[in-house]
Amino acid sequence: MVLLDVTIVNVAIPSMRTGLDTSAGSIQWVVSGYALALGLVLVSGGRLGDAHGRRRMMLIGLTGFVLASAAAGLAPHVAVLVGARLVQGVAAGLLTPQSSGLIQSLFRGPERGIAFGLFGFTVSVSSAIGPVLGGLLIAAFGEESGWRWIFLVNVPIGAVLLVAIARLVPGRVDDDTPPDTRLDGRGAVLLGGAVLALLYPVVSLETGQRWPLLLLLLVAPLGVAFVRHERAVVGAGGSPLLDLGLLRTTPGYASGIAVGSLYFTGFTGVFLVLSVYLQDGLGYTPLHAGLLLTPFAVGSAVAAPLAGRVVSRVGRPLTVIALSVMMAGLVALALVAPGEAPVAWLVLALPLLVAGLGGGAVVSPNITLSLAEVPPRMGGAAGGALQTGQRIGAAIGAAVLMTTYQVAVSRTDDPGSALRWALGASLVLLACAWAAAVWSWRAEPAARP
């Protein structure tokens, strides 16, 4: 549900504008506000799970998510909808890191790779099928109010999951270290401020605002202040929000954050651009546009669990190969994408399937390799930092690719050409992720004892 709510609203933007009689800029905050709030809370949510137990934080986060979903679905005005989405994002930030933290605590060795394979399957498929489910709900309930069910459907599902979490998720997984329940509040404020100063200007660009770009000047000072504060907390024997020693001493962790962040920067915006291209450029309905994107979800569903099973034996080369396959699929997609004429399903299906096979084999191996040497007692915060990089990358990538597409459309009046420009930008970003994966691969022997 958390990941679906990142992409499922993309196809509902026209429906929300009609139903609430509001502007495109206001509706864009429904999309961007959720991602912004989610990115702000992930590390703190992971640290709270480390300190107070995964089950408790999952129950708190899911309760907030369900209530915010109900408020969003019943919103009488766009301001209420945006506010509900912000609360939904905060609740998701408390909920999401607990999954990777649980896997860190409960599994070891190859079994952890299999578990993260299923986790990666969830990440890849949830992102890919969001437009399909959004299109189905709008088609079922109508353009005027179909968007409301995108949020309301979370309520019964969430109620069932609350019972399942209470019964199945362990409260604490004991290890040799007693829990440290202290929360580094100042560190949380500094890190949250740095993430806000970076993400807010990015999401504001999508709504047409320019003045928030000034906030980018605060990113470096806040980042430096956070690093110095965390070092001081560790030096004084306190409990840091995130032990920055992990970046320096834990093999694969820093490079894994780089690979994951760059991958999501290049990957996430592709679905947004394709959805706009298929609907505005080629005239497809939200449902048809979503269905045309399903081959990527199928490829991801096949590749992610398989990659999780072999990553312990293959290592980082698996990520390099997977990124290469995904980039090949996007190149093929750019070559066959038509201009303004309707497109046959098979024309897009094979390139998207290939891209999905590659993409599905990126996420789970990268998570497994990044967190392999992280102590379980720090798994939540470390996983939260990894996911924060992914959320920042996703926000930046969506803004870059949509801006590229819109500028190209305005200059060429050719949706196919604009799509190729956007895919070219995606390939440049994915090439950076590929280079980071190669660098991590080459550094592996030196990192091992």
N, C-alpha and C positions, 0 to 999 in steps of 0.2 A: 504493500500500500504506500509506503513512504516513497519508494522510487517511482512507482506509477504516477504519483501525484506531481512529479517533476515534469513529465512529458504528456500526460493525458489531457492537460488543459490546452495544449497547443492547437488541437483541432477544434476546440470549443470557443476560441476567441470571437469569431463572428456571432455565434449563438449568444454569448454573454453580452456583447455589445448591443445586440437587438433586444434581449430580454431586460437589460437594465437601462437601456437608452443612454449610453455613456460614450466617452471618447476612447480612441485606440490607446492613448497614453495611459488613461486610468486602468484599462483592462490589462495593459502590459505589466502593471504592478501586481496584478493577480498572479501572473506567471513568475515575475522576477522576485517579488517580495518573499515568496516561499523559499526559493533557493538562497536568498540573502539570509533569512533568519536561520535556516538549516545550517549554513556554513559557519555562522557565528557561534553556535552552541556545541558543535560536535566534540571538540577536545574536552571542554568542561563536562559534557555529558558522559564521555568515556571515563574521565577521572572520577566522577561521582559513582559510576558503576564499579570501578576498581575499589572505591572506599566503602560503599554502602551495599553492594551486592547487585548482581545483574537483574534478578527477578524484581526487586523493588523498583529499580529505575525503569524497567520495561513496563511495569504496571502503571507507574506515574506517567511515563511518556505516552503510552497508548491511550490512557484515559483522556489526557489532554488532546491527543490527536483526534479521537472520536468526537469529543465535544466540539472542537473547532471545526471538524468536518460538517457536523450538524448545523452549526452557525453559518458556515459558508453556503451550504445548500439551501438554507432558508433566508439568506440575506435579502432584505428589501431594497438595499442601496449599495452602490459599488464601494462606498467607504467601509461599510460593514463587511463586505466580502474581502476587501484588502486586509482589514484588521484580523479577520478570522484566518486568513492565509498566513499572516505573520505568526499568529499563535500556533497554527498548525506546524509551521516550520520549526519553531522553538521546541515543540513537543517531539517532532521527528528527530531533532538533534539530540534529545535525551534518549530516545528509543534506539536509534540506528547503531551507535557504537557498541551496544551490548552484544550484538550478534558476533562480531569479530572477537570481542573479549571472551565470550563463552567458548568459542572454538579454541582460543589460545589456552584456556584453562582445562578444557575437557579432553583434548586430543594431543597426541604426540606423533612425531615421525610421519610416515606415509599416510596414516589415518587423518592427520591434520590437513594434508594436501587434498584428500578426498572430500573432507568437510568444507574446505575453502572452495573446492570445485563446485559444490552445490551452492555455496554462497555466491560465487561468480556467475553461476547459471542464473540465479535470482537477479543479480545486478544487470546482466546483459539482456535477459528476456524482458524484465520489467520495463527497462528503458525502451525496448523495441516495440512492445505490444501496447504501450500507452495510447498511441494514436488509433490503433484498431479498436480498443475498448471504448475510447472516447467517441469514435465514430458510431459504434454500435449503440451506445446509450443515447446519443443525439438522434439517431435514426429511429430508435424505439419510442422516445418520449417527445420528439418534435424539436424544431429549431428554437421555439420560444422558451421552453423550460427544460429541455434535455440536458443543458449544462448543469442544472442543479443536481441531477442524479449522479454526475461524476463525483460529487462530494458526498451525497447522501448514501451512496452504496457502501461507503466506508463504515457506516454506523452499525449495521447488523454484523458485518464481517468482523469489525473490531470488538463487538460484544462477545462473539464466540472466542476470539483470540485471547481476550482477557481471562476467560475461564481456563483456556489451554495453558497460558503462561503461568497462572497461579498453580496449576496442577503439575506441570511438566518441567518448568525451569527451576534449577536449584537456586536457593537463596545465596549461598556463598560456596565457592569451591575452595576448601581449605588447602593451604600450602604451608611451607615452613615459616612464613613471615606473617605475623599478626597484622590485621588491616589497620591502615593509617587513615583515619576519617577526617583529617584536617584538609580543608580546601584552600588553595592559594587564590584568594579573592582578587588580590592586586594583579597577579599574573593573568587571571581570567579576564580582567578588565583591559589590561594592556594588549593581550592577544586578540580579544574581541574588537578592540579599537583598531588594531592593525588590519584585521580581516574586513571590518566595516569600511575603513578608508580605502581599501582596495576594491571591494565588491560593489559598494554603493555607486561610485562613478561608472562602473561597467554597466550595471543594470539601468542607471539613469540615461545612458546613451541610447538605450533601446526605447526610452520614452521621449527622446528629443531634448533632454536637458543637457546643458554643457557646464554650468557652474560647478557641479559636484566634482569635476576633474581636478579642481584645486585641492580636494582632499587627498589626492595621490601624493602630495608633498608630505603628508603625515605618515605615510606607510613606513619609510625608512626609520624616522626617529622613534616611532612606536615599536617597531621591530627590534631595534637596538636596545630600547629600554626594557622590552620583554626578556631578551637574552640576558642582559646584565642582572635583571631581577631574579631570573630563574637560577643563574649561577650563584647569586648571593644566598638564595634560599637553600640550595644544596650545600653551600659552604657552611651555613649555620646549622646544618643538620635538620632542616625543615622538610616539608613535603611539597615538592614542586608540582605545578600543574602538568608540566611535561619535562621529564628529565632529558635535557638537551645532550647529555652524554651519549644517548642512544644514537644520535646522528653521527657522532664521531667514532664510537667504539663498536657499534652493532653492525656486523657484516650485512650488507644488502639493504639496510633500512633507509638510509638517505637516498641512495640511488633508486630504490623502489618508489619513494615519494615522488622523485623526479619523473620516473617513467609513467606512473599513474596519473600525475597531474597533466603532463604533456599529452598523454593518450586521451584523457577526457576533454582536453582543450580542442583536440583535433576531431574527436568523434561525436560529441554530444550535439553540436550544432548541425550536423549533417541531417538528422531527422527533422529538425525544425525547418531547414531550408527545403528539404524534399517535400514536406507537408505543404509549405507555401507554394512551391513550384507546381505540385500536382493539382492543388485547388485553384490558385489564382492564375497560374500559367496555362494549365491544360483543362481547367474547368471541371475537375472531379469533385464529387461530394466528399465530406469528411470520412464517411465509411469506406468509400472506394479508395481514397488516398491511404487510409490506414491499412486496408487489405493489401495494397500494392507493396507496402513495406514489410509484410509478414515474412518473406524469405530471409531477411536478416535475422529475425527472431528465431526462425527454424534453425538456421546455421549456428547461432549462438547457443541454442538449447542442446544441440548435438555436441558442440565442441567443448563447452565449459566443463561438464563433468568428466569427459575423457581427459582433458588437460589436467584437471585436478588429480587424476589417478597416476599420471606419468611424471608430474613436475618434480617429484622427489628424486627421480632417477635422471631426468634430462637436465633440470636446472634452468638457468637463465637463457640458454639457446632457444628454449621453447618460446619465450616471449619474443625473441628476435624473429624467429620463423613466423609466428602468428601475426606480428605487425607487418611483415613482408606480404603475407597472404591477404591481409585486410587492405593494404595499399594497392595491391594488384586488382582487387575487386572494385575499389573506387576508381581506379584508372579506367577499367572496362566500363563502369557506369558512365563516366564522363564521355567516353567514346560513343556510346550507343544512345545517350539521352537525346530525345527529339526536341524540336523547337516549340511550335505552337500546336501541332496536330496531336490528337489523342494517341496514346501509346499502348501497344499490346502488352499484356501482363508478362509474357515470356521475355520481352526485350529487357525489362528491368530485373526479372526474377533471378537469373543466373549470376549477374554481377553482385546483386545484394546478398545472395546465398553465399558466394565466395567471401564477401566482406564480413558476413556474419560468422562464418567458420573461423576466420582470423580473429575477429573481435572477441568472440566467445573464449578463445584460448589466450587472451591477454590478461583479462581481469583477475581470474582466480589464481593463475600461476604467480602473477605479480604480488598479490596479497600474501600468498603462501611464502614466497621468497623474502618479501619485505619484513614479515613478522616472525620468520623462522627462529631467530635468535633473541627475540624480545622476551623478557621474563613475563610469565603469565600475570603476575601481580600488577604489571604496567600495561597489559594488553589492551584495556579499554582506551586509555589516553593515547597510546601509540597508534591504535587503529583509528581513533578519532582524528589524529593528525593526518594520517594517510587519507582518510575520507575528506578532510577539510581541503587538502590539496586537490582532490578530485572535484569537489564542488566549486572551488575557485576556478579551476581549469574549465569546468563545464560552463560557468557563467561567462568567462572571457571568450571561450570558443564560440558560444552561441551568438554573442555580440559581434565578434569578428566575422563569422560566416554570414550572418544575416545582413550586416552592413555591406559586405562584399557583394552579396546577391542583389540587394536593393540598388546599390550604386550601378552595378552592371545592367540591371533591367532598365533603369532610367536613361542610361546612355545608349544601349543597343536596342531596346524594345524587343528583345529576344529572350524568352525565359530559358531556353535551352543553353544559350551562350552564357547567361547569368549563372545557371547551375554549374556549368563547367568552371567558371571563375571561382565560385564558392568551393567546389570540390578541389580545385587547385590549392586554395588556401588551406583546406583541410589536410591535403597531402603534405604540404610544407610543415605543418604542425606535427603530423604523425611521423614525418621523417626525423624531426627532433626527438620524438619519443623513441624511435628506432635507434638513433645515435646514442641516447642515454642507456638503452638496453644493451647495446654492444659494449659501451664503456663499462657497465656493471659486470657484464660477462667476462671481459678481459681482466677486471680487477678481482674477480672471485678467487683465483689461486693465491693472490697475495693476501687476501683477507682471511684465508683459512689457516688454522694453526698447522 
